[in-house]
């Protein structure tokens, strides 16, 4: 595993084998509340993982009792009391800060490696912004979620309001949870949220065991095929079918020349396990 991960103080990165990394929010004494330091480390971590040939799939979780309790109100401030600029310039400074904060979570969405979120306990406010940037989400039955921003007098601005309608088909339910800022369970999200979660588990141990199996199964596939599939799915989410078809045709114009195609096809045809694939 590459040495730059050792520089992270509030994010823990572990190689669990077979090209799978486990990334953990690591402020358990603060219920993994998000200050600006851990916010930046999330972005740094997923930029590095994107380029790391030893990682093909990521499991994202939180250390301690909860996945993440949301924004650390004592650790982040959008307003500089010493800023003597006029309103226009103050507004520009706030804009830069919001854009920076958005981008750190977008690095999860843009990471070429699939990211599986394993949630337990609290997932409040900004934690849900992280969750919506992941590719697959599972949770324990004790998970409690909330789009909390209305309760502190603002609209969520780092991803939830933008990504949740792309994930969940029930828009009445989305507006309910976002406008009331009420807590809701993982079970409710599975029932009414329509695929916000793939699955809800009884215990955290069971969840981690099953997620690790899923991650290792995905990691056993061709990295060319897996990363290409995530890339095309993300493009299709934001574009028309026609544009997406053109995009995947252009993508495969070069990617179909991979040796992985021959190896994987032969293994599938002969009903053999997937062969080892070169690093990408």
C-alpha positions as CSV (number, residue, x, y, z in Angstrom):
1,X,0.0,0.0,0.0
2,X,1.3,3.4,-1.0
3,X,3.0,5.5,1.8
4,X,0.9,8.7,1.3
5,X,-2.0,7.1,3.2
6,X,0.2,7.2,6.4
7,X,0.0,11.0,6.3
8,X,-3.8,10.9,7.0
9,X,-4.6,11.6,10.6
10,X,-8.4,11.2,10.7
11,X,-8.9,8.7,7.9
12,X,-7.6,5.1,8.2
13,X,-6.8,3.1,5.1
14,X,-6.3,-0.7,5.3
15,X,-5.5,-3.2,2.6
16,X,-7.8,-6.2,3.4
17,X,-6.4,-8.2,0.5
18,X,-7.4,-9.2,-3.0
19,X,-7.3,-5.6,-4.2
20,X,-9.8,-4.4,-1.6
21,X,-9.2,-1.4,0.6
22,X,-11.1,-0.5,3.7
23,X,-11.4,3.3,4.3
24,X,-12.6,4.4,7.8
25,X,-13.6,7.7,9.2
26,X,-11.5,7.8,12.3
27,X,-12.7,10.3,14.9
28,X,-14.6,7.8,17.1
29,X,-14.6,10.0,20.1
30,X,-16.4,12.7,18.1
31,X,-18.7,10.1,16.4
32,X,-16.7,10.9,13.3
33,X,-18.1,14.4,13.0
34,X,-16.7,16.3,10.0
35,X,-14.3,19.1,10.6
36,X,-12.3,20.8,7.8
37,X,-9.3,18.5,8.4
38,X,-11.1,15.2,7.9
39,X,-13.1,16.8,5.0
40,X,-9.9,17.5,3.1
41,X,-8.5,14.1,4.0
42,X,-11.5,12.4,2.4
43,X,-10.8,14.2,-0.9
44,X,-7.1,13.4,-0.7
45,X,-7.7,9.8,0.1
46,X,-10.0,9.1,-2.8
47,X,-7.8,11.0,-5.3
48,X,-4.9,8.7,-4.3
49,X,-7.1,5.6,-4.4
50,X,-8.2,6.6,-7.9
51,X,-4.6,6.3,-9.1
52,X,-3.6,3.3,-6.9
53,X,-3.2,0.1,-9.0
54,X,-3.3,-2.0,-5.8
55,X,-6.9,-1.1,-5.1
56,X,-9.9,-2.1,-7.2
57,X,-12.8,-1.8,-4.7
58,X,-13.3,0.4,-1.6
59,X,-15.3,-0.3,1.5
60,X,-16.1,2.9,3.3
61,X,-17.1,2.8,7.0
62,X,-16.8,4.7,10.3
63,X,-14.9,3.7,13.4
64,X,-16.6,3.4,16.7
65,X,-20.4,3.5,17.5
66,X,-21.5,5.5,14.5
67,X,-20.7,6.0,10.8
68,X,-20.8,9.8,11.1
69,X,-22.7,12.3,13.2
70,X,-22.5,15.0,10.5
71,X,-21.0,18.5,10.5
72,X,-18.7,19.4,13.4
73,X,-20.2,22.8,14.1
74,X,-17.1,23.8,16.1
75,X,-14.7,22.7,13.4
76,X,-16.1,24.4,10.3
77,X,-17.1,28.0,9.7
78,X,-18.2,29.5,6.4
79,X,-17.9,33.0,7.9
80,X,-14.7,34.8,8.8
81,X,-15.5,37.4,11.4
82,X,-12.3,39.3,10.6
83,X,-13.2,39.6,6.9
84,X,-13.6,43.3,6.2
85,X,-14.5,42.8,2.5
86,X,-17.8,44.0,1.1
87,X,-20.7,41.7,0.6
88,X,-19.8,40.7,-2.9
89,X,-16.3,39.6,-1.9
90,X,-17.5,37.9,1.2
91,X,-20.0,36.0,-1.0
92,X,-17.2,35.0,-3.4
93,X,-15.1,33.6,-0.5
94,X,-18.1,31.6,0.8
95,X,-18.6,30.3,-2.8
96,X,-15.0,29.1,-2.9
97,X,-15.4,27.3,0.4
98,X,-18.6,25.6,-0.6
99,X,-17.1,24.5,-4.0
100,X,-14.1,23.1,-2.2
101,X,-16.3,21.1,0.3
102,X,-18.5,19.8,-2.6
103,X,-15.4,18.6,-4.5
104,X,-14.0,16.5,-1.6
105,X,-17.1,14.3,-1.7
106,X,-17.3,14.4,-5.5
107,X,-13.9,12.7,-5.5
108,X,-15.7,9.6,-4.1
109,X,-18.3,9.7,-6.9
110,X,-15.6,10.3,-9.5
111,X,-13.2,7.7,-8.1
112,X,-12.7,5.0,-10.8
113,X,-12.9,2.3,-8.2
114,X,-16.4,1.2,-6.9
115,X,-17.1,2.5,-3.4
116,X,-19.3,0.4,-1.1
117,X,-20.6,2.2,2.0
118,X,-21.2,0.1,5.1
119,X,-23.3,2.3,7.5
120,X,-24.1,1.8,11.1
121,X,-25.4,4.1,13.8
122,X,-25.8,7.8,13.0
123,X,-25.6,9.1,9.4
124,X,-26.7,12.7,9.9
125,X,-26.5,15.8,7.7
126,X,-23.2,15.9,5.8
127,X,-22.8,12.1,6.4
128,X,-25.7,11.6,4.0
129,X,-23.8,13.8,1.5
130,X,-21.0,11.2,1.6
131,X,-23.5,8.3,1.4
132,X,-25.1,9.6,-1.8
133,X,-21.7,9.9,-3.4
134,X,-21.0,6.1,-3.0
135,X,-21.8,3.5,-5.6
136,X,-23.5,0.9,-3.3
137,X,-24.9,1.5,0.2
138,X,-25.8,-1.1,2.9
139,X,-26.6,-0.5,6.5
140,X,-27.3,-2.2,9.8
141,X,-30.9,-2.0,11.1
142,X,-29.9,0.4,13.9
143,X,-28.7,3.0,11.4
144,X,-30.4,6.4,11.9
145,X,-30.3,8.9,9.1
146,X,-31.3,12.6,8.7
147,X,-31.0,15.3,6.1
148,X,-30.3,17.7,9.0
149,X,-29.6,21.1,7.3
150,X,-33.0,22.6,7.5
151,X,-32.8,22.3,11.3
152,X,-29.8,24.7,11.2
153,X,-31.4,27.1,8.9
154,X,-29.9,26.2,5.5
155,X,-30.3,24.0,2.4
156,X,-27.9,21.1,2.2
157,X,-25.2,22.2,-0.3
158,X,-22.6,19.5,-0.7
159,X,-24.5,16.7,-2.5
160,X,-27.6,15.2,-0.9
161,X,-30.2,17.4,-2.5
162,X,-28.4,16.9,-5.9
163,X,-27.7,13.2,-5.8
164,X,-30.6,11.8,-3.8
165,X,-33.2,12.4,-6.6
166,X,-30.9,10.5,-9.0
167,X,-30.8,7.5,-6.6
168,X,-34.3,7.4,-5.1
169,X,-37.5,7.1,-7.1
170,X,-39.9,8.3,-4.5
171,X,-39.8,12.1,-4.7
172,X,-42.6,12.7,-2.1
173,X,-40.5,10.7,0.4
174,X,-37.3,12.8,-0.5
175,X,-39.2,16.0,0.1
176,X,-40.6,14.7,3.4
177,X,-37.2,13.8,4.8
178,X,-35.5,16.9,3.5
179,X,-38.1,19.5,4.5
180,X,-38.8,18.1,8.0
181,X,-35.2,17.1,8.8
182,X,-36.7,14.2,10.7
183,X,-34.7,11.1,11.6
184,X,-35.5,7.9,9.7
185,X,-34.3,4.4,9.9
186,X,-32.5,2.2,7.4
187,X,-35.6,0.0,7.2
188,X,-37.7,3.0,6.2
189,X,-35.1,4.0,3.6
190,X,-35.1,0.5,2.2
191,X,-39.0,0.4,2.1
192,X,-39.9,3.9,0.9
193,X,-36.6,5.2,-0.4
194,X,-36.6,2.6,-3.1
195,X,-33.0,1.4,-3.4
196,X,-31.2,4.0,-1.2
197,X,-29.9,0.8,0.4
198,X,-29.2,-2.4,-1.3
199,X,-29.7,-4.3,1.9
200,X,-30.1,-3.8,5.7
201,X,-28.3,-6.2,8.1
202,X,-29.1,-7.3,11.6
203,X,-25.5,-6.7,12.9
204,X,-22.5,-4.8,11.9
205,X,-20.4,-8.0,11.9
206,X,-22.7,-9.6,9.4
207,X,-22.7,-6.5,7.3
208,X,-18.9,-6.2,7.1
209,X,-18.6,-9.9,6.3
210,X,-21.1,-9.7,3.4
211,X,-19.7,-6.4,2.1
212,X,-16.2,-7.8,2.1
213,X,-17.4,-10.8,0.1
214,X,-19.1,-8.5,-2.4
215,X,-16.0,-6.2,-2.7
216,X,-13.7,-9.2,-3.3
217,X,-16.1,-10.6,-5.9
218,X,-16.1,-7.3,-7.8
219,X,-12.3,-7.0,-7.4
220,X,-11.8,-10.4,-8.9
221,X,-13.3,-9.1,-12.2
222,X,-11.4,-7.3,-14.9
223,X,-10.5,-3.8,-13.7
224,X,-10.9,-2.6,-17.2
225,X,-14.4,-3.9,-17.3
226,X,-15.3,-2.8,-13.8
227,X,-13.9,0.7,-14.0
228,X,-15.4,1.2,-17.5
229,X,-18.8,0.1,-16.3
230,X,-18.7,2.6,-13.4
231,X,-17.6,5.4,-15.7
232,X,-20.3,4.7,-18.3
233,X,-23.1,4.4,-15.6
234,X,-22.1,7.7,-14.1
235,X,-22.1,9.4,-17.5
236,X,-25.5,7.8,-18.3
237,X,-26.9,9.2,-15.1
238,X,-26.4,12.8,-16.3
239,X,-27.0,12.5,-20.0
240,X,-29.5,11.3,-22.6
241,X,-29.6,7.7,-23.9
242,X,-28.3,8.8,-27.3
243,X,-25.4,10.7,-25.8
244,X,-24.6,7.8,-23.5
245,X,-24.6,5.3,-26.3
246,X,-22.2,7.5,-28.3
247,X,-20.0,7.8,-25.1
248,X,-19.8,4.1,-24.5
249,X,-19.0,3.4,-28.2
250,X,-16.1,5.9,-28.0
251,X,-15.0,4.5,-24.7
252,X,-14.9,0.9,-26.0
253,X,-13.2,2.0,-29.2
254,X,-10.0,1.7,-27.3
255,X,-10.9,-0.5,-24.3
256,X,-12.0,-3.5,-26.3
257,X,-8.3,-4.1,-27.2
258,X,-7.6,-5.2,-23.7
259,X,-6.2,-8.7,-23.0
260,X,-8.7,-8.9,-20.2
261,X,-11.5,-9.5,-22.7
262,X,-9.8,-12.6,-24.1
263,X,-8.9,-14.0,-20.7
264,X,-12.4,-13.3,-19.1
265,X,-14.2,-14.7,-22.2
266,X,-12.2,-17.9,-22.2
267,X,-12.8,-18.4,-18.5
268,X,-16.5,-17.8,-18.9
269,X,-16.8,-20.1,-21.9
270,X,-15.0,-22.9,-20.1
271,X,-16.9,-22.2,-16.8
272,X,-13.6,-21.6,-15.0
273,X,-13.0,-19.0,-12.3
274,X,-11.9,-15.5,-13.4
275,X,-8.2,-15.5,-14.2
276,X,-5.8,-13.0,-12.5
277,X,-5.8,-9.6,-14.3
278,X,-2.9,-7.2,-14.7
279,X,-2.9,-4.1,-12.5
280,X,-4.5,-1.0,-14.0
